[in-house]
Amino acid sequence: MLYHISIRYFVILLTTIVIVSAAIIFLIYRDVKTTQRSGLERMAEDLAAEAAGRGGRLPDGAELGRLLDQLARRNGFQDRSFVFVFDSDRRLTRQFPSFVPFEPERLIREWPEMSNDRTRIIEFRLDQDQTPYLAAFRPIGNDGEITGYAAYVVRRQTILLSTPMRHRVMRLSIVAIALIIGWGILFELTRRLLKPIQEAAEAAKQIVAGNYEVDMDAGHKEKEIHELMASFKEMAARLKRLESLRNQLFLGVTHELKTPIASISGLIQAVKDGVVSDEEAREFLDMGLKETGRLQKMVEDLLDFNRFAAHTVTVTHQRVDLRAELQEIALRWQQAQEKTNVRIEVETTGERRNWAVSTDPVRLEQIMVNLFNNARDAMQGGGTISVRLYAEPAQYRIEVQDTGEGIPAEEQARVFEPFYRGEKKRAHVHGLGIGLSFSKLISRSLGGDLVLAGSGPEGTTFALAIPAIRSH
């Protein structure tokens, strides 16, 4: 952003100063040119008038010098320059001073077309490298009769020095305009920088007030500001999701804990009031114990999830045979199922003598049991859970595939979010919605990862990666 803004505004400032300077210089040049010509015209008119009043001649000696000084000051010149007087046949009759850097014949060669009572100005150059001269010609005469001509000649550059105060003001004006433009650019820069900050501050106030629907412009060209706006919007979106998850957690925990508590209370109350007795009472107590175990399991899951999320749980690695461990986990899980039409199959791909890994078998079983339970819940009418073990160069990959209806495409990106439960699970399956997110946390603590490998009408597949022990 610093590079982008500094380069952009430096170029803008430089371009603006160049344009303003060029415009001011052009105006000064035009003003100088106009002032020079009008001054030359007045000077030639005054000289012609003085000569006409003296019978077509100018005074001699010191008197001429005083006259020229007086006329030069009145018409804005700092020096007298060169004065020539010609007769009606264009013969030189007088020049002042006596020495001039060019021959008077040069003026005669450059002589313009003249008319009565009109001043003509010409420009001529002695050499290509020299400063040009400007000469003003004015007829001398009375009552329309031309008795001669007066010529006043100056170097063109002398006019630049003729009005130093006025041009100094113009130069100061250039500096002032450049400073004003620079201030304006800095003001605009500051405004552009403050605008997204103000938007972020306003959005922060809305978030503090509980409104996560913030509207922020992320179309800024500056990289850092664009990233700030995008990050802020992402933060607001995540806070909104977290708030939604918090509400879901509250509702889910309330509902899921309320159900077993109500069941336990009803079963115990029935036994206490003598509604059931003997064998039926024992069955009620057994059902109460099962509900108590279910309640305890949910509380333990919540505590474990919080500990893993806070990274306060350590895993214990030990060397195990992964294929044998998977087979035992699948067998225990199958035996624990009651009245279910779900079969589980474990198979390995490729011949390998050593399936040893360094992992925590207890945590590995937690992951696999969560995946098996999800697969079972996805197959309400029964089906098959296929567990496939693949050997890869640096890791083992365990795929768990069910034959259920699959996860809707719009829900697949959120299956690992804590407390998220799909529409179908909310209606038919009890739970807190932390099984998959909990399993992902455990898999990462074991050095691997858990991902959704695919889902469609033919079923869903989750893939668990476990680092292999490298042989030396």
LINWOUR-V662211 format. One record per pair of residues at least 12 apart in sequence whose C-alpha atoms are under 6 Angstrom apart, sorted by sequence separation. I is the first residue (numbers start at 1). J is the second residue. If there is no record, write none. Layout:
BEGIN
<<I & J> <I & J>>
END
This chain:
BEGIN
<<68 & 80> <83 & 95> <122 & 134> <138 & 150> <218 & 230> <387 & 399> <421 & 433> <451 & 463> <83 & 96> <122 & 135> <137 & 150> <387 & 400> <419 & 432> <420 & 433> <450 & 463> <82 & 96> <121 & 135> <137 & 151> <386 & 400> <419 & 433> <450 & 464> <121 & 136> <136 & 151> <386 & 401> <419 & 434> <449 & 464> <120 & 136> <136 & 152> <385 & 401> <418 & 434> <449 & 465> <120 & 137> <135 & 152> <267 & 284> <385 & 402> <448 & 465> <119 & 137> <135 & 153> <384 & 402> <448 & 466> <119 & 138> <134 & 153> <418 & 437> <134 & 154> <383 & 403> <416 & 436> <417 & 437> <133 & 154> <416 & 437> <133 & 155> <134 & 156> <133 & 156> <132 & 156> <212 & 236> <264 & 288> <379 & 404> <378 & 404> <375 & 402> <212 & 240> <260 & 291> <322 & 355> <321 & 355> <322 & 356> <321 & 356> <39 & 75> <320 & 356> <320 & 357> <319 & 357> <319 & 358> <318 & 358> <342 & 382> <344 & 384> <348 & 388> <317 & 358> <318 & 359> <341 & 382> <342 & 383> <343 & 384> <344 & 385> <345 & 386> <346 & 387> <347 & 388> <348 & 389> <349 & 390> <317 & 359> <342 & 384> <344 & 386> <345 & 387> <346 & 388> <317 & 360> <316 & 360> <407 & 455> <406 & 455> <406 & 456> <406 & 457> <405 & 457> <406 & 459> <405 & 459> <406 & 460> <403 & 458> <404 & 459> <403 & 459> <402 & 459> <402 & 460> <88 & 147> <401 & 460> <88 & 148> <401 & 461> <87 & 148> <400 & 461> <86 & 148> <400 & 462> <86 & 149> <399 & 462> <85 & 149> <399 & 463> <85 & 150> <370 & 435> <398 & 463> <84 & 150> <398 & 464> <84 & 151> <397 & 464> <83 & 151> <397 & 465> <83 & 152> <396 & 465> <82 & 152> <396 & 466> <82 & 153> <395 & 466> <367 & 439> <395 & 467> <81 & 154> <395 & 468> <394 & 468> <78 & 162> <77 & 162> <52 & 140> <52 & 141> <48 & 140> <44 & 138> <40 & 136> <48 & 150> <44 & 152> <357 & 468> <357 & 469> <305 & 438> <17 & 178> <249 & 419> <252 & 432> <1 & 222> <1 & 223> <1 & 224>>
END
